[in-house]
Amino acid sequence: MKNMTAEEKALIWTKEPFNEDVRETVKAMMNFDPKELYESFYKDIDFGTGGMRGIMGVGTNRINVYTLGLASEGLSRYLKKQFPHEEIRIAIANDTRNQSDEFTNAIASVFTAHGFKVFLFKDFAPTPLLSYAVRQLKCHAGVMLTASHNPPEYNGYKVFWNDGGQVVSPHDKAIINEVRAAKYEDIRFDGNSENITSISDELLDGYFKKINELGIHHSGKKNIKIVFTPLHGTTVDILPKALIAAGFQAPIMVKHQATPDGNFPTVESPNPEEANALKDAVKMAEDEGADMVIGTDPDGDRIGIGVRNHKGEISLLNGNQVAAVMVRYLLRERSANGTLPSNGFVAKTIVTTNLIEDIAKTYNTDCKSCLTGFKWIAKLIREHEGKQTFIGGGEESYGYLVGDFVRDKDSIISAVVLAEIVAWAKQRGSSFWNELMEIYQQYGYYHDQLFSLTLKGSEGAQKIESMMENLRSNPPKEIMGQKVKLVKDYSNLTNYNLITGDRNHFEFERSNVIQLFTQNGARITARPSGTEPKIKFYFSIVLEMRPGEDLDTYVKEGELMVEKAIDTLM
């Protein structure tokens, strides 16, 4: 269907095997809504950094039982080719989004029709728990139905491989090839329910046990008060249980955000990266005199936190700041108690703060970088398994992991470790905030800021492509008053030195990413999102901390520099 027009694709959906409701909906679009028809059919959904994600509705560019069924058909064929002599086992989970139960039942039918043994959670479950289940149940693959922190109209399909990490090349491209080779009439929704097994509570007990084996195990946990919001998502029960199992008192729940609801009625966006999503939790923390705020996204892989700042107020931290404090805590405390492995490594993405690399050097620990998306960190763990020990790591988009028994970012593990840092610091008369300030004093203030430009639909996709091509062919020679020294293009793996004119090749995974480096040490990264209709610009500016000035001074200075950079780039 690749070379067919939107209208030609739509016509197919007006006939069998599509059900009557779908056929009538498409006919109505053909007659009365040509723009929506085009947006629904002009392309097929592909796998991006977070799998397949899109708006729910009819069409090849929408999430529905047929596009999910086709993805499952393609995945089934690929698994049979990869494991031809084995009984294939696959775990499935879904978050709290609308239609998730319907979608779960549909894809489970496809997999059981192929003779697979399917493991299902009894209710919704967070993404990291699916990753853990794939490993513990010795599954060949896993599927998570989620659109992460996207708006309510979205849903999605993440595929995990047998190591518990999301699929990467060559599996992702090979699966899509199988999907494209399949036809809608090939999808079987008549599977055998006897091939479905419910996942037992013992899995969760083992997960909590593994989390407790990770910590440094300092005392003082009962002395901190935590406010928690699951933002209507999957962590509503599991995260408090994990904290209690680790020795903390039960967190104070933001009750009106504790009801699982795919409409996310109390927030504009269920994204803990956005301060607005956590404003109710922050207010409650101030009212309750809490030490910490925790908020998670619907599928429980991202976590946002707030801690008391130097003024005694709850301040929300960004993903780079949290990752830096977490990595230093892990390396410093394990170095102090003799448990830091000599072959250990931490990991980050290429858009995540270089503070992590600076900190790792202090503790003679390797820091590995990879493309954006936690699946690439999971790939690093897999590639170095048996040779190097993964300690922890994260990405700027509020995703972190400690240990390797889960192979995706994990808000539950992160909540326990970050709460431990808060308790550890408080017991010593310090704070999480002070730990961050110490890092800035030692390494300099890293102003890491994200600017996203949303450009929806096919027209938006073309604009994003044009912006990237312009930046690639005509990079700015100066930005923020600083000369651009180097252009790093991950699409062709080429470094271009604007000062000398030299070009050279570097080894890495290919991706549509461009980085600019200035002579003053600033880094600007441009990257189209793999899961949203956005182009993202990541700014990282290093400023030396001057004695007697507080953080606000540097934040404002950094923000002004970013404003200048955006003017240049736009």
C-alpha positions, -999 to 999 in steps of 0.1 A, spaced: 0 0 0 31 22 1 26 39 -33 -12 42 -31 -29 75 -27 -49 83 5 -81 79 -14 -71 45 -28 -62 33 7 -95 46 21 -115 28 -6 -101 -5 7 -114 3 41 -150 5 28 -150 -32 21 -144 -64 40 -126 -75 62 -132 -42 79 -163 -41 101 -194 -22 93 -188 7 116 -154 13 101 -167 11 66 -194 36 72 -170 60 90 -146 59 61 -175 65 36 -186 95 55 -150 109 55 -148 104 18 -180 123 12 -177 151 38 -142 154 53 -115 151 27 -89 167 49 -94 142 77 -95 114 52 -60 125 39 -45 128 74 -59 93 83 -46 76 52 -17 95 36 9 72 53 13 41 74 24 44 110 60 34 114 81 25 145 99 56 159 120 61 191 91 49 212 74 24 189 42 30 170 22 59 183 -7 79 169 -42 93 172 -70 67 177 -94 64 148 -99 47 114 -72 47 88 -37 35 81 -22 65 99 -43 59 130 -43 36 160 -71 10 157 -76 -27 160 -66 -31 123 -34 -12 124 -25 -29 157 -36 -62 143 -14 -57 112 15 -48 135 9 -80 155 6 -101 124 39 -88 111 55 -92 145 42 -128 147 57 -137 113 90 -122 123 91 -141 156 84 -173 139 114 -167 115 136 -158 144 126 -187 167 114 -214 142 118 -243 166 105 -228 198 71 -223 215 69 -185 213 60 -167 245 49 -130 245 38 -107 273 13 -79 268 4 -49 290 -16 -17 286 -18 15 304 -50 34 315 -57 50 281 -91 48 263 -97 16 243 -67 -1 258 -87 -32 269 -102 -35 234 -68 -32 218 -52 -57 242 -79 -83 235 -75 -78 198 -37 -83 196 -38 -112 221 -62 -129 197 -37 -124 168 -8 -139 188 -28 -169 201 -40 -175 166 -4 -180 157 -1 -205 185 19 -182 208 17 -185 246 4 -151 258 10 -136 293 -14 -109 303 -15 -86 333 -48 -88 353 -52 -50 350 -32 -21 336 5 -21 342 34 3 338 59 -1 310 89 -10 331 69 -39 347 63 -53 312 101 -51 305 107 -70 338 80 -96 329 95 -103 295 128 -111 312 114 -131 342 89 -151 321 116 -158 295 94 -143 267 106 -139 232 89 -105 230 66 -81 247 40 -55 236 31 -24 256 -1 -6 245 6 30 255 11 65 241 32 75 271 25 112 280 7 121 248 -28 137 249 -59 116 254 -67 110 217 -34 90 213 -25 54 219 4 33 208 22 0 205 57 -6 219 75 -38 210 101 -53 234 126 -80 225 136 -110 246 162 -89 266 134 -67 279 145 -37 259 125 -20 231 133 -33 196 161 -16 178 177 -21 144 177 -45 127 146 -59 144 125 -28 142 129 -23 104 125 -61 98 92 -61 118 79 -32 98 89 -50 66 68 -80 77 39 -56 86 40 -41 51 41 -75 35 10 -86 54 -26 -77 43 -55 -67 64 -74 -99 53 -45 -119 68 -52 -107 103 -68 -134 125 -88 -122 155 -100 -157 162 -73 -168 186 -74 -194 213 -81 -180 248 -67 -212 263 -32 -200 253 -35 -169 276 -21 -170 311 -26 -143 337 6 -129 353 7 -138 390 13 -114 419 46 -133 425 61 -113 397 55 -80 415 69 -94 448 101 -103 429 102 -69 413 101 -52 447 128 -75 460 151 -66 431 145 -29 438 155 -32 474 187 -50 464 197 -18 444 198 8 472 227 20 492 203 14 522 209 45 543 186 51 573 163 80 578 137 69 552 108 72 577 117 109 583 107 122 549 72 131 537 64 125 500 34 138 480 26 116 450 5 119 418 1 92 392 -17 116 368 -45 91 363 -20 64 352 -6 30 360 16 37 390 -13 45 414 -8 14 435 26 0 425 47 31 433 34 36 469 38 -2 475 74 0 462 82 30 485 67 12 515 85 -20 507 118 0 506 111 14 541 95 47 534 62 59 549 32 57 525 32 88 503 4 113 505 -17 108 474 -32 136 452 -65 119 454 -83 136 425 -55 125 402 -54 89 416 -84 76 395 -71 58 364 -87 77 335 -77 78 299 -92 113 295 -67 127 321 -94 151 333 -74 172 358 -44 181 336 -39 196 302 -12 170 295 -3 140 317 34 148 313 55 152 344 80 172 323 55 200 324 52 221 356 15 225 351 9 188 354 24 188 389 10 221 402 -16 203 424 10 180 439 33 210 446 5 229 463 -3 198 484 34 194 493 35 230 505 3 226 525 16 193 541 51 204 547 64 176 525 100 171 515 94 158 481 69 157 452 68 127 428 47 126 396 46 100 369 33 97 334 4 73 324 26 43 315 49 48 345 83 52 328 88 89 333 91 107 366 91 143 377 102 154 411 101 185 433 123 192 463 128 220 488 151 247 475 174 271 493 143 293 502 125 263 517 100 262 488 92 232 466 111 236 433 106 213 403 138 200 388 144 191 352 156 157 339 192 167 335 194 180 371 178 149 386 200 125 365 232 144 376 224 142 413 213 105 410 245 95 391 268 113 416 250 97 445 253 62 431 290 66 422 301 84 454 283 62 479 293 30 461 329 42 459 328 50 496 314 16 507 335 -4 482 307 -16 460 315 5 429 325 -20 402 358 -14 385 342 -23 351 311 -2 357 295 23 334 268 49 334 248 58 303 231 89 288 217 100 255 235 126 232 210 153 242 214 147 279 237 169 300 274 163 299 274 168 336 270 131 338 302 125 319 320 150 341 308 133 372 317 98 359 353 109 352 357 120 388 349 84 399 369 68 371 338 53 356 330 49 320 302 71 306 286 58 273 264 80 251 237 68 226 209 82 205 178 97 220 153 71 233 158 47 262 159 17 239 194 28 229 205 27 266 190 -8 268 210 -17 237 242 -5 254 234 -27 284 228 -57 262 260 -52 242 282 -49 273 265 -76 293 292 -99 308 319 -73 301 308 -42 320 283 -36 347 256 -10 342 252 11 373 226 37 362 218 64 338 191 85 322 179 109 297 169 145 298 132 136 292 127 125 328 136 89 324 161 70 346 172 35 354 193 19 381 205 -17 377 198 -39 347 169 -62 357 146 -38 339 156 -26 304 136 6 301 133 38 320 115 31 353 97 56 374 92 31 403 129 22 407 137 59 402 112 70 429 128 47 455 164 58 447 155 95 445 136 93 477 166 77 493 188 106 482 163 130 498 163 110 531 201 106 530 207 143 526 181 154 551 196 131 578 230 149 572 214 184 575 216 189 538 191 185 509 187 172 474 189 208 463 222 214 481 236 183 464 227 198 430 243 232 440 275 213 450 276 197 416 273 231 399 300 246 421 324 218 412 316 214 374 300 247 364 264 256 358 250 236 329 220 254 315 201 226 297 169 237 280 145 222 255 126 241 229 99 222 210 80 234 179 48 216 172 39 212 135 10 189 129 -1 168 100 15 162 66 22 199 61 39 201 94 60 170 86 72 187 54 82 219 73 102 199 99 120 181 71 127 215 54 141 230 86 164 200 91 177 201 55 183 239 58 203 234 90 222 206 74 231 225 42 234 260 57 244 258 94 248 292 112 284 304 115 276 321 148 249 316 175 244 333 208 273 356 199 296 325 198 313 311 167 301 277 157 331 254 156 317 220 147 286 206 130 279 169 138 254 152 114 242 119 126 223 112 93 256 107 74 279 103 105 300 133 94 318 160 115 322 193 97 346 218 112 334 253 102 367 269 112 391 247 92 367 233 66 378 197 75 353 168 73 357 134 89 336 103 96 326 90 131 311 57 142 276 58 156 240 48 149 225 68 121 197 92 129 181 124 117 200 146 142 223 176 139 245 190 166 262 224 166 292 230 190 305 265 197 340 276 206 327 285 241 315 249 248 278 253 241 259 225 223 227 228 203 210 197 190 181 196 165 160 165 162 125 157 149 106 138 175 100 101 167 67 100 186 51 135 183 46 160 155 75 182 168 110 194 160 130 197 192 160 219 199 181 209 229 204 236 243 233 230 267 253 260 278 281 259 304 285 289 327 312 292 354 296 299 388 307 331 404 310 335 442 281 352 459 255 348 431 225 324 434 212 300 408 185 324 395 212 346 380 226 318 359 191 305 349 182 339 335 215 343 317 210 309 301 174 316 291 185 348 274 212 330 255 186 303 244 162 331 232 190 345 210 197 311 196 161 304 188 159 337 169 189 326 148 175 291 142 140 302 132 
